[in-house]
Amino acid sequence: MRDRIRVGAVSYLNARPLCDQLVALDSGVDLHLDYPSVLATMLQRGEIDAGLIPSVEYLRGCALGLDYRVVPGVAIATRGPVRSVKLLSRVPFEEIRTLALDQGSRTSQVLAQVWLAERFQVRPGRLELLGIGASPLESRADAVLLIGDRAMTVRDESFLNVVDLGQAWNELTGLPFVFAFWVLRPGVDSARLIDLFQHSRDEGLSRARQLADQAAQTMGFDAEYCHEYLTQNLSYDLDASEIAGFRLFAEKAAALGLAPEGVRLVFAEDQLHPATRD
């Protein structure tokens, strides 16, 4: 029997193409599904060996001295509108003074602040967390950040302005945005996991129609809407353009004191994708 390996994956629809086939492809995987922020903490504590974590948490983990390595070629990213990361505001964006941040997110929390600072020169004076189970209408903050499945179901008309932060980043920089990628702790079988995660992504995308049909039944969306989300709004690649987008995000976040400075993107060993090395 192969050695057991603990893998943490995101519970949102956007991660299903990456994790739907993991256990089928490797019976030695113990799969834990949770929110991105929870997975980041679990990986940091050593409670999982590999995690699909927010990209900003890679920076923070490395700054703490953790010997993190990124799996090459695979990410949750977008090259335009993403649909599932939204900033909803009750006031004009330039008047935002209080901001509620989705507790399930960490990368998107930083992205919202980077975008407000870059686009409107706004730094909200008060930040608060919006609980994972809370409605955005429960917060009285000027603006609310929502991510994941509930961002796709929120009633936008309750707010004055709504922006898709994937599209906003692309319009600001001309680059993709990387929300999450697979990160390995030291001591794991990198070759095994690189092959598994890349193969699982390919298998998952080949089943996008089935995944969309399943999601439509559970989420109440039209199946075609779910299929477009998985195949058009999201990118599951970590190529040169995604790497450039991530590096620029890291620089802008560090300049605002929202991420550590000078962290390099270090990939797990993989001879198949030398172009993705830093």
SERO-4910 file (N, C-alpha, C, O; in steps of 0.05 Angstrom, whole numbers):
BEGIN
 pado doro    nc1    nc2    nc3   cac1   cac2   cac3    cc1    cc2    cc3    oc1    oc2    oc3
  Met    A     17    -24      0      0      0      0     18     25      0     38     26     14
  Arg    A     10     44    -16     26     69    -18     23     84      8      2     82     22
  Asp    A     43    100     15     42    116     39     19    135     38     13    146     16
  Arg    A      5    139     60    -17    158     61     -7    187     60     15    193     71
  Ile    A    -21    204     46    -14    232     45    -39    248     49    -60    243     38
  Arg    A    -36    269     66    -58    286     74    -60    310     55    -41    326     54
  Val    A    -82    312     41    -86    334     21   -110    350     29   -131    340     35
  Gly    A   -106    377     29   -129    395     34   -137    410      9   -120    422     -4
  Ala    A   -162    409      2   -172    422    -22   -196    440    -15   -209    436      5
  Val    A   -201    459    -32   -222    479    -28   -249    466    -33   -252    450    -51
  Ser    A   -268    474    -17   -295    463    -18   -313    477    -39   -335    468    -44
  Tyr    A   -303    499    -51   -320    514    -70   -321    500    -98   -305    482   -104
  Leu    A   -341    508   -113   -344    497   -140   -319    502   -157   -312    485   -173
  Asn    A   -305    524   -153   -282    530   -170   -260    510   -168   -243    508   -186
  Ala    A   -259    495   -146   -238    475   -142   -245    447   -151   -228    430   -151
  Arg    A   -269    443   -159   -277    415   -165   -262    403   -188   -255    379   -187
  Pro    A   -255    418   -210   -239    405   -230   -211    396   -220   -199    378   -232
  Leu    A   -201    408   -199   -175    401   -188   -176    378   -169   -156    362   -167
  Cys    A   -198    374   -155   -198    354   -133   -218    332   -137   -218    313   -122
  Asp    A   -235    334   -157   -256    314   -160   -245    286   -164   -257    266   -155
  Gln    A   -222    283   -178   -212    257   -184   -187    249   -167   -174    229   -173
  Leu    A   -181    265   -147   -156    259   -132   -155    231   -120   -136    217   -123
  Val    A   -176    224   -105   -176    198    -91   -179    176   -111   -167    154   -107
  Ala    A   -194    180   -133   -196    159   -153   -169    153   -166   -163    131   -173
  Leu    A   -152    174   -169   -126    171   -182   -105    160   -163    -86    148   -171
  Asp    A   -108    166   -137    -88    157   -117   -103    150    -92   -112    167    -76
  Ser    A   -107    124    -87   -122    114    -64   -107    120    -38   -119    116    -16
  Gly    A    -82    129    -39    -67    136    -15    -72    164     -5    -59    172     14
  Val    A    -90    178    -18    -96    206    -10   -118    207     11   -139    195      7
  Asp    A   -113    221     33   -134    227     52   -142    256     46   -127    275     52
  Leu    A   -166    260     35   -174    286     25   -191    301     46   -211    290     56
  His    A   -183    325     52   -199    342     70   -208    367     54   -192    381     43
  Leu    A   -234    372     54   -245    395     40   -253    417     60   -265    411     81
  Asp    A   -244    442     54   -250    463     73   -248    490     58   -243    491     34
  Tyr    A   -251    512     73   -248    538     62   -218    545     58   -201    534     72
  Pro    A   -212    562     39   -183    568     33   -168    578     58   -145    569     62
  Ser    A   -180    595     74   -166    606     97   -160    584    117   -139    584    130
  Val    A   -179    565    120   -174    542    139   -152    525    129   -135    516    145
  Leu    A   -151    519    104   -130    502     92   -102    515     96    -83    501    102
  Ala    A   -101    541     94    -75    555     97    -65    551    126    -41    546    130
  Thr    A    -83    552    145    -75    548    173    -67    519    178    -47    514    192
  Met    A    -81    500    166    -75    472    169    -48    465    158    -32    450    170
  Leu    A    -42    477    134    -16    471    122      7    483    139     28    470    143
  Gln    A      3    507    149     23    520    166     28    503    191     51    502    200
  Arg    A      7    491    202     10    475    227     20    447    222     26    433    241
  Gly    A     22    439    197     31    412    190      8    392    192     14    368    194
  Glu    A    -17    401    192    -39    382    194    -46    370    168    -61    350    167
  Ile    A    -36    382    146    -38    369    119    -10    371    107      6    388    114
  Asp    A     -5    354     87     21    353     74     21    371     49     42    381     41
  Ala    A     -2    375     37     -5    391     13    -32    404     14    -51    392     22
  Gly    A    -33    429      5    -58    444      6    -62    462    -18    -43    474    -28
  Leu    A    -87    464    -26    -94    484    -46   -100    510    -31   -123    514    -23
  Ile    A    -80    526    -27    -83    549     -9    -83    575    -23    -74    577    -46
  Pro    A    -93    596    -10    -92    623    -22    -63    631    -29    -45    626    -14
  Ser    A    -60    643    -53    -33    649    -62    -18    667    -42      6    665    -39
  Val    A    -32    686    -29    -19    704    -11     -8    689     13     11    697     26
  Glu    A    -20    666     20    -11    650     43     15    635     37     29    628     55
  Tyr    A     21    631     12     48    621      5     69    642     13     89    634     25
  Leu    A     64    667      7     83    688     14     86    690     44    109    692     54
  Arg    A     64    688     59     66    691     88     79    666    100     95    669    120
  Gly    A     74    643     90     86    619    100    117    619     96    132    612    114
  Cys    A    125    627     72    154    629     67    167    649     85    190    645     94
  Ala    A    154    671     90    165    692    108    168    682    136    184    693    151
  Leu    A    152    662    144    154    650    170    176    629    171    181    617    192
  Gly    A    190    624    149    211    604    148    202    576    140    218    558    141
  Leu    A    177    573    132    168    547    123    178    542     95    177    560     78
  Asp    A    188    518     90    200    512     64    179    503     44    179    480     36
  Tyr    A    162    521     37    140    515     19    151    513    -10    170    526    -18
  Arg    A    137    495    -25    143    492    -54    116    492    -69     97    479    -60
  Val    A    115    505    -91     91    507   -108     91    486   -129    112    481   -142
  Val    A     69    472   -133     66    453   -155     65    468   -181     47    485   -184
  Pro    A     82    462   -200     82    477   -225     58    471   -243     48    448   -243
  Gly    A     49    491   -258     30    487   -279      1    487   -271    -16    488   -289
  Val    A     -6    487   -245    -33    484   -237    -41    506   -217    -26    512   -199
  Ala    A    -64    519   -222    -73    540   -204   -103    544   -207   -115    532   -225
  Ile    A   -114    560   -189   -141    571   -194   -136    600   -200   -128    616   -183
  Ala    A   -142    607   -225   -135    634   -235   -158    644   -253   -177    629   -259
  Thr    A   -155    669   -261   -174    680   -281   -159    699   -299   -140    712   -290
  Arg    A   -169    701   -323   -157    720   -342   -177    742   -349   -174    756   -369
  Gly    A   -198    745   -333   -218    765   -338   -239    763   -316   -232    758   -293
  Pro    A   -265    766   -322   -286    763   -302   -285    735   -289   -283    715   -304
  Val    A   -288    734   -263   -286    708   -249   -313    700   -237   -317    677   -232
  Arg    A   -331    719   -233   -358    715   -223   -359    709   -193   -379    716   -180
  Ser    A   -339    697   -182   -341    687   -154   -324    703   -134   -320    695   -112
  Val    A   -314    726   -143   -300    745   -124   -310    773   -130   -304    784   -151
  Lys    A   -326    783   -112   -340    808   -117   -336    828    -94   -335    820    -70
  Leu    A   -333    853   -101   -333    875    -81   -359    890    -85   -364    901   -107
  Leu    A   -375    890    -64   -402    903    -66   -401    927    -48   -394    925    -24
  Ser    A   -409    950    -58   -407    975    -43   -434    990    -41   -449    991    -61
  Arg    A   -439   1001    -18   -463   1017    -14   -458   1046    -21   -477   1062    -22
  Val    A   -433   1053    -25   -425   1081    -31   -407   1081    -55   -398   1059    -63
  Pro    A   -402   1103    -68   -382   1104    -89   -355   1093    -79   -348   1097    -56
  Phe    A   -341   1079    -96   -317   1065    -87   -297   1085    -74   -283   1077    -54
  Glu    A   -296   1109    -84   -276   1128    -73   -285   1138    -45   -269   1151    -31
  Glu    A   -309   1131    -36   -319   1140    -10   -318   1117     11   -328   1121     33
  Ile    A   -308   1094      4   -307   1071     22   -289   1078     46   -265   1084     42
  Arg    A   -300   1075     69   -284   1080     94   -283   1055    111   -265   1051    127
  Thr    A   -303   1038    109   -305   1013    124   -309    990    104   -324    992     85
  Leu    A   -295    968    109   -295    945     90   -298    919    106   -282    913    123
  Ala    A   -318    903     98   -322    877    110   -310    856     91   -316    856     67
  Leu    A   -293    838    101   -278    819     85   -288    791     91   -289    783    114
  Asp    A   -294    776     70   -303    749     72   -282    733     88   -259    732     81
  Gln    A   -291    720    109   -273    705    127   -261    681    114   -240    671    122
  Gly    A   -274    671     93   -264    647     79   -240    653     61   -227    635     51
  Ser    A   -235    679     56   -215    687     37   -190    698     51   -191    707     74
  Arg    A   -168    698     37   -144    713     46   -132    728     22   -126    752     24
  Thr    A   -128    714      0   -118    727    -24   -137    749    -33   -129    771    -39
  Ser    A   -163    743    -34   -182    762    -44   -185    786    -25   -191    808    -33
  Gln    A   -181    781      1   -180    803     20   -159    824     13   -164    848     13
  Val    A   -136    814      5   -114    831     -2   -119    844    -30   -114    868    -34
  Leu    A   -130    828    -48   -136    838    -75   -155    862    -73   -151    882    -87
  Ala    A   -176    860    -57   -195    882    -55   -181    907    -45   -187    929    -56
  Gln    A   -163    905    -26   -150    928    -16   -129    940    -35   -126    964    -38
  Val    A   -116    922    -50    -97    931    -70   -112    946    -92   -103    967   -101
  Trp    A   -134    935   -101   -149    948   -123   -160    975   -114   -158    994   -130
  Leu    A   -171    977    -90   -181   1003    -80   -158   1024    -79   -162   1047    -86
  Ala    A   -135   1015    -69   -113   1033    -67   -102   1042    -94    -96   1066    -98
  Glu    A   -100   1023   -113    -89   1029   -139   -109   1046   -156   -102   1065   -169
  Arg    A   -134   1038   -155   -154   1050   -173   -166   1076   -162   -172   1094   -177
  Phe    A   -169   1078   -135   -183   1101   -123   -167   1114   -101   -177   1134    -89
  Gln    A   -142   1105    -95   -126   1115    -74   -141   1115    -47   -140   1134    -31
  Val    A   -155   1093    -43   -172   1090    -19   -159   1068     -1   -154   1046    -11
  Arg    A   -155   1074     25   -147   1055     45   -168   1055     67   -168   1073     83
  Pro    A   -187   1036     67   -208   1037     88   -197   1039    116   -178   1025    122
  Gly    A   -208   1056    132   -198   1060    159   -206   1038    178   -193   1035    199
  Arg    A   -227   1023    172   -235   1001    189   -242    976    173   -257    978    153
  Leu    A   -230    954    181   -235    928    168   -249    910    188   -243    911    212
  Glu    A   -267    894    178   -280    874    195   -283    848    179   -282    849    155
  Leu    A   -287    826    193   -291    801    180   -321    795    178   -336    798    197
  Leu    A   -329    785    154   -356    775    150   -355    745    154   -341    731    138
  Gly    A   -369    735    173   -369    706    179   -377    689    155   -392    698    138
  Ile    A   -366    665    154   -371    648    131   -400    643    127   -409    641    104
  Gly    A   -416    641    148   -444    635    145   -462    660    145   -486    657    144
  Ala    A   -450    683    146   -465    708    148   -473    719    121   -459    716    101
  Ser    A   -496    732    121   -505    746     97   -491    773     95   -486    786    115
  Pro    A   -484    782     71   -471    808     68   -489    831     78   -480    853     85
  Leu    A   -515    826     78   -534    846     88   -532    850    118   -543    870    128
  Glu    A   -520    831    132   -517    834    161   -496    855    168   -496    865    190
  Ser    A   -477    860    150   -456    879    155   -466    907    147   -480    911    127
  Arg    A   -458    927    164   -465    955    157   -440    969    146   -441    994    145
  Ala    A   -420    955    139   -396    967    127   -403    980    101   -423    973     88
  Asp    A   -387   1000     93   -392   1013     67   -390    993     44   -405    996     24
  Ala    A   -373    973     46   -369    954     24   -364    927     36   -354    924     59
  Val    A   -370    906     20   -367    879     29   -354    862      7   -361    864    -16
  Leu    A   -333    847     15   -321    828     -3   -333    801      0   -335    791     23
  Leu    A   -341    789    -22   -352    761    -21   -336    744    -40   -328    753    -62
  Ile    A   -331    719    -32   -317    700    -50   -333    674    -52   -351    669    -37
  Gly    A   -325    658    -71   -335    631    -73   -364    629    -82   -375    647    -95
  Asp    A   -377    607    -74   -404    602    -83   -424    623    -75   -442    630    -90
  Arg    A   -421    635    -51   -441    654    -42   -438    681    -57   -457    696    -59
  Ala    A   -414    686    -68   -411    710    -85   -427    707   -111   -435    727   -123
  Met    A   -432    683   -119   -447    677   -144   -477    678   -139   -492    679   -159
  Thr    A   -485    678   -114   -514    678   -108   -524    703    -95   -548    706    -92
  Val    A   -506    722    -88   -515    746    -75   -532    763    -93   -528    763   -118
  Arg    A   -551    778    -82   -568    796    -97   -554    823   -100   -553    839    -81
  Asp    A   -543    828   -123   -527    852   -128   -543    878   -125   -531    898   -118
  Glu    A   -569    877   -130   -585    901   -130   -587    914   -102   -596    937   -100
  Ser    A   -578    900    -81   -578    912    -54   -556    932    -50   -555    945    -30
  Phe    A   -538    934    -70   -514    952    -68   -513    972    -91   -524    967   -112
  Leu    A   -500    994    -85   -497   1015   -106   -479   1007   -128   -485   1010   -152
  Asn    A   -455    995   -121   -435    987   -140   -426    959   -134   -422    951   -111
  Val    A   -421    944   -156   -411    917   -153   -389    914   -174   -393    920   -197
  Val    A   -366    904   -166   -344    899   -184   -334    870   -182   -331    860   -160
  Asp    A   -330    858   -205   -317    832   -206   -287    837   -204   -275    849   -222
  Leu    A   -274    827   -183   -246    834   -179   -227    819   -198   -204    828   -201
  Gly    A   -235    797   -209   -219    785   -230   -217    803   -254   -195    808   -265
  Gln    A   -240    813   -263   -240    832   -285   -226    858   -278   -211    869   -295
  Ala    A   -230    868   -254   -218    893   -245   -187    891   -246   -174    910   -255
  Trp    A   -177    868   -236   -147    865   -237   -137    864   -265   -117    876   -272
  Asn    A   -151    849   -283   -142    847   -310   -143    874   -324   -125    880   -340
  Glu    A   -163    890   -319   -164    917   -331   -143    935   -320   -132    952   -334
  Leu    A   -136    931   -295   -115    948   -282    -87    941   -292    -71    959   -296
  Thr    A    -82    915   -296    -54    906   -301    -50    893   -328    -28    891   -338
  Gly    A    -72    884   -341    -69    868   -365    -60    840   -361    -53    826   -380
  Leu    A    -60    831   -336    -49    804   -329    -71    787   -316    -90    798   -305
  Pro    A    -67    761   -316    -85    743   -301    -81    747   -271    -62    760   -262
  Phe    A   -100    737   -256    -98    737   -227    -99    708   -217   -115    692   -225
  Val    A    -80    702   -198    -78    675   -187    -89    676   -158    -78    689   -141
  Phe    A   -111    662   -154   -124    661   -128   -112    640   -110   -108    645    -86
  Ala    A   -105    617   -121    -95    595   -104    -78    576   -121    -82    575   -146
  Phe    A    -61    561   -108    -46    540   -121    -39    519   -101    -41    522    -77
  Trp    A    -30    496   -111    -21    474    -94      6    480    -81     25    488    -96
  Val    A      8    477    -55     33    482    -41     40    458    -25     22    446    -11
  Leu    A     65    450    -26     75    426    -12     92    434     12    108    453     11
  Arg    A     89    419     33    108    421     56    133    404     50    132    386     33
  Pro    A    155    410     63    179    394     59    175    365     69    159    360     87
  Gly    A    189    347     56    188    319     64    168    302     49    167    278     53
  Val    A    151    314     32    132    299     18    144    289     -9    164    299    -17
  Asp    A    131    269    -21    139    259    -46    131    278    -68    109    275    -79
  Ser    A    148    296    -75    141    317    -95    134    306   -122    114    315   -134
  Ala    A    149    287   -131    144    275   -158    116    263   -159    102    266   -179
  Arg    A    109    248   -138     83    236   -137     61    256   -137     41    253   -152
  Leu    A     64    278   -122     42    297   -120     41    315   -144     19    323   -153
  Ile    A     63    322   -156     63    338   -181     47    323   -202     29    334   -215
  Asp    A     54    298   -206     40    281   -226     10    279   -219     -7    281   -237
  Leu    A      4    274   -194    -24    271   -185    -40    297   -190    -62    295   -202
  Phe    A    -30    319   -182    -45    344   -184    -48    353   -213    -69    364   -220
  Gln    A    -28    349   -229    -30    356   -257    -50    337   -272    -67    346   -288
  His    A    -48    311   -266    -65    292   -278    -94    296   -269   -113    294   -285
  Ser    A    -98    302   -243   -124    306   -233   -138    330   -246   -161    330   -252
  Arg    A   -122    352   -250   -132    375   -264   -142    368   -292   -164    376   -300
  Asp    A   -126    353   -306   -133    346   -334   -158    328   -334   -176    332   -351
  Glu    A   -160    309   -316   -183    292   -314   -208    308   -306   -229    304   -317
  Gly    A   -204    326   -287   -227    342   -278   -238    359   -300   -263    361   -303
  Leu    A   -221    372   -315   -230    389   -337   -244    373   -359   -262    383   -372
  Ser    A   -235    349   -363   -249    332   -383   -277    324   -374   -293    316   -390
  Arg    A   -282    327   -348   -309    321   -336   -324    347   -329   -342    346   -312
  Ala    A   -316    369   -341   -328    395   -333   -359    395   -336   -373    406   -320
  Arg    A   -368    382   -358   -397    382   -362   -411    366   -340   -432    375   -330
  Gln    A   -400    344   -331   -412    329   -310   -411    344   -283   -430    345   -268
  Leu    A   -389    357   -278   -386    373   -254   -406    396   -254   -418    403   -233
  Ala    A   -410    408   -277   -430    431   -279   -458    421   -274   -473    434   -260
  Asp    A   -465    397   -285   -491    386   -280   -496    380   -251   -517    385   -240
  Gln    A   -475    369   -238   -478    363   -209   -481    389   -193   -497    390   -175
  Ala    A   -465    409   -200   -467    434   -185   -494    448   -189   -504    460   -170
  Ala    A   -504    446   -213   -530    458   -218   -552    446   -200   -570    461   -191
  Gln    A   -551    421   -195   -570    408   -179   -568    416   -150   -589    419   -136
  Thr    A   -544    421   -140   -540    428   -112   -541    458   -106   -548    466    -84
  Met    A   -534    474   -126   -532    503   -122   -556    519   -133   -559    542   -127
  Gly    A   -572    506   -150   -595    519   -161   -588    537   -185   -605    553   -193
  Phe    A   -564    534   -196   -557    549   -220   -564    533   -245   -569    509   -244
  Asp    A   -565    547   -268   -568    534   -293   -542    519   -299   -520    529   -294
  Ala    A   -544    495   -310   -521    478   -315   -501    492   -334   -477    490   -331
  Glu    A   -512    506   -354   -495    520   -373   -479    542   -360   -456    547   -367
  Tyr    A   -492    556   -341   -478    577   -325   -454    565   -311   -433    576   -311
  Cys    A   -458    542   -298   -437    529   -283   -415    520   -302   -391    522   -296
  His    A   -422    510   -325   -402    500   -344   -386    524   -355   -361    521   -357
  Glu    A   -398    546   -361   -384    569   -370   -365    580   -348   -342    588   -354
  Tyr    A   -374    579   -324   -357    587   -301   -332    571   -299   -310    581   -296
  Leu    A   -335    544   -301   -312    526   -299   -293    527   -323   -269    523   -319
  Thr    A   -304    532   -346   -288    530   -370   -280    556   -383   -261    557   -399
  Gln    A   -294    578   -376   -289    604   -389   -280    625   -368   -261    640   -374
  Asn    A   -293    626   -345   -285    646   -326   -260    639   -311   -244    656   -304
  Leu    A   -256    614   -307   -233    604   -292   -211    593   -310   -217    582   -331
  Ser    A   -186    596   -301   -163    583   -314   -150    566   -293   -147    574   -270
  Tyr    A   -142    542   -301   -129    524   -282    -99    520   -289    -87    500   -281
  Asp    A    -89    539   -303    -61    539   -311    -44    557   -293    -54    576   -281
  Leu    A    -19    551   -291      1    568   -278     24    572   -297     46    561   -293
  Asp    A     19    587   -318     39    591   -339     52    618   -335     49    631   -314
  Ala    A     68    626   -355     84    651   -352     67    675   -346     75    692   -329
  Ser    A     44    678   -358     28    702   -354     16    701   -326     14    722   -313
  Glu    A      7    678   -316     -3    676   -289     19    682   -268     14    695   -248
  Ile    A     43    672   -274     66    677   -256     72    707   -255     77    718   -233
  Ala    A     71    720   -278     76    749   -279     54    764   -263     60    783   -249
  Gly    A     29    755   -266      8    768   -251     11    764   -221      6    783   -205
  Phe    A     19    740   -213     23    735   -184     46    752   -173     44    763   -152
  Arg    A     68    754   -188     91    770   -179     83    799   -176     91    812   -156
  Leu    A     68    810   -195     59    838   -193     41    842   -169     43    862   -155
  Phe    A     23    823   -165      5    824   -141     21    824   -115     16    840    -97
  Ala    A     41    806   -114     58    805    -90     72    831    -85     75    840    -62
  Glu    A     82    844   -106     96    869   -103     77    891    -93     84    906    -75
  Lys    A     54    892   -105     34    913    -97     24    908    -68     21    928    -53
  Ala    A     20    883    -61     11    877    -34     33    884    -14     27    895      7
  Ala    A     58    878    -20     80    884     -2     83    914      1     89    924     23
  Ala    A     79    929    -20     82    958    -19     62    971      0     66    992     11
  Leu    A     39    957      3     18    967     21     20    955     49      3    960     66
  Gly    A     40    938     53     43    925     79     24    902     84     19    895    106
  Leu    A     13    891     62     -7    870     64      5    842     59     -9    822     62
  Ala    A     30    841     52     44    816     47     74    821     52     83    844     50
  Pro    A     89    800     59    118    804     64    132    811     38    123    803     16
  Glu    A    154    825     40    170    833     17    191    811     10    200    796     27
  Gly    A    198    810    -16    221    795    -24    219    765    -25    239    751    -25
  Val    A    194    755    -24    191    726    -25    192    716    -54    177    726    -71
  Arg    A    209    696    -59    211    685    -86    191    662    -89    183    648    -70
  Leu    A    182    659   -114    165    637   -121    182    613   -127    197    613   -147
  Val    A    181    592   -110    198    569   -113    180    545   -119    161    539   -105
  Phe    A    187    531   -141    171    508   -149    183    482   -140    207    479   -137
  Ala    A    165    462   -136    174    435   -131    188    425   -155    182    434   -178
  Glu    A    206    406   -152    222    395   -174    203    383   -195    186    366   -188
  Asp    A    207    390   -220    191    378   -241    205    383   -268    207    406   -277
  Gln    A    215    362   -279    229    364   -305    210    369   -328    219    376   -350
  Leu    A    184    365   -324    166    367   -346    158    396   -352    150    403   -374
  His    A    162    414   -333    154    442   -336    176    461   -328    172    478   -310
  Pro    A    200    459   -340    222    477   -332    216    506   -337    227    523   -323
  Ala    A    197    513   -355    192    541   -361    178    555   -339    178    580   -338
  Thr    A    166    540   -320    152    553   -298    170    558   -274    161    569   -254
  Arg    A    196    552   -276    213    557   -253    220    586   -250    220    601   -270
  Asp    A    224    594   -225    231    622   -220    261    626   -226    271    649   -222
***
